[in-house]
Amino acid sequence: MGTVTLGVSIAVPEPYGSLLQERRASFGDSAAYGIPTHVTLLPPTEAQAADLPAIEAHLAQIATAGRPFPMRLSGTGTFRPLSPVVFVQVVEGGSACSWLQKRVRDASGPLVRELQFPYHPHVTVAHDIAEEAMDRAYAELADYEASWTCGSFALYEQGPDSVWRKINEFPFGAGGTGSAVPAQGGSCVDEPSLHS
């Protein structure tokens, strides 16, 4: 069956997801439309395709133990000069994201891996593009705000075309949350705010 490249993330819901995706593209980031707007729980990881059922069972177990939590994005940050990334900051919900990502990578599960950098929940809006464009992303989204209730996370696979596609979604709690997260996200609480 071979290997697959997988990722686990929390989708940023509409209308925020598409708006940030469009902004990312406007800064010249060619990867923007191949990556749904998200907060990473597991970065791109190679796995055996035959292990997918065990991986999905592992993620379902984590989701069952979790519960919905508030997420809020506010302002920008950067990993430069260590890594060429500008991001929107997660200012609420970060501890829940940390809890989830530790369990996703737990030594008892099928997705064990070390991280290249310490875990820092964020939403990438520019990656590996010209410095001037990175500066523009940092400045133009400095007043960005969004908030919603996170009710699930999802497993994605990167295709040969480098596009990430959702394989399965994992709602929190034993009975689920009642609403499925669409391709870009879930239910939103507030209107998006974007000041350039």
N, C-alpha and C positions, 0 to 999 in steps of 0.2 A: 504493500500500500504506500510505502514511502513516508516522507516527513511533510509536515504542514507548519506554517508560521502562524502562531496564535497570539492574541492579546486579549486582556480582560479590562473592561473600562466601564465607567459610568457615563452614559450619553448626556450631553447638555441638551435640555428639551427645547422645543420650539416655543416662541420664535427665536430664542437666543442662539440655538445651534446653527441655523442657516445664516443668521446675521454675522456671527463670528467667523463662519466658514467663508462668507463673501469678503469680509474684511481681510482675512488671511490671504485670500487670493489677490485682493487689491494691493497688498504690499509686495506682490511678486513671488509668493511662495507657491511653486508649481505643485506641491503635494497637497494643497488645500482641499481639492475636491475628491481626493482619494482617501481622505481620513475624516470620518464623522467627528464633529466637535465633541471632545470628551475629557474626562479626568482619568488618567491611567491608573489601573490597579495592578496590572502585569504588563511590562513592556514586551515588545516583540520577542517571542520565545519559540524555538523549534521543538516540535514534539512528533512522536510517531502517530500517524493517522489512525493506527489500530488502537491507540490509547484514548481516542476521543470519548468513547462511552464512559470510561473511568474518570476522565477530566470533567465531563458534564455532571456526573454523579457527585464528584467532589465539590463543584461549584454550587450545585443545588443544595447540598448539605450546609454550606456556608450561608447561603441566602436564607434558608429555613431558620437558622439561628439569629439572623439579623432582623432589624425592624426599620421602617422608613425614618428618615432624618432630614432636618433642614439643611439646605445647601445655599451658600451665598457667595457670589463672586463680586469683587470690588477692586478696581484699579489694576495697575500692571506691575510686573517685576521682570527680572532677567537673570539668567544664569551666566551671562558674559562676565569675565572672559573665559571661564571654565568650559562653558558649552554655548554655542551660538543660538540661544533660544530667548525669545521674549514671550511672556505669558500673562494671562489674566489670573489674578490671585484668588485662591479659595480662602475666604476669611471666616466662613462658618461651614462646618461639616468635615473639616480636615482630619479631626481625630477619628471620626467614623471611617473615613477613607483609609487611614493608617491601619485601623483595626482590620478592615477587609483585606487590604493588600498583604498583610502578614499571614492571614489565614489562607489566602490563595496560594502563597509560596511556601506554606508550612511543610516541614520535613516529612510529615506523615502522608502528604498528598502527592499527586503525579506531576505537579508543576514547580518542583523545587528549583530555585535558582538564586544566585547572588545578584545584587544590583550593582551597576557601575558607579552610581552616586547614591547617597542617602535619599530615602523616599521623601518627596516634597510634593503634595498634591497641587496641581495647577492645570490650566487650560492653555495649551500652546497656541499662539496666534502668529508666530513667525519663527522659522527654523532654517538656519544655514543659508541666509540670503544676504544681500549687500548690507553693509553696516548702516548706510543712510536709511535704507528701508526698515531695518531693525529699529533705528532711532525713531522713525516715523510711527511705527506700530506702538512703541513704548509711549510716545507722546499722545497719539490720537485716541488711544483706549484708556488713558490715565483716569478718566472719570467714569468708566464703564461700571454698571451695576446690574446684577441679575440675581434673582432668588427663586427657589422652588423647593418642593419636597421630593427627595430622592426615594423612589420606591423599589428600585431594582438595579442590577448591573447586568452586563452582557458579555458573551464570548464572541470574539471576532476572528476571522481568518483572512490573511492577506493573500490575494490571488496573484497569479503570474503577471497581471497587469499592474501590480503594486497597489490595487484598490482593496481597502478593508471592508469586508462584508460580515454582517451579523449572522452567526450560526444559531445562537439561542440566547434567550433572556431569562434571568433568574430573579423573580420577585421576592421581596423579603417576607418572612413570616410563614408559618405552616400552611395557611390558606391562601397565600398570595395577597396582593394589595387591591385586587379587583380591577385594576386598569393596566393594560399592557403599554409598554413604552414603544412609541413609533420609531421608525428608522433613526431619527435624530434625537429622540428623548422622550420625555413624559409630560406630566401635567405641570403647567407653570402657574405661579402664584401672582406675580407682578408683571406689569408691562416692561419691556426692555427699555433701558435708558442708555443712550449713547451720545456723548457730547464730544464733538471734534474740536 
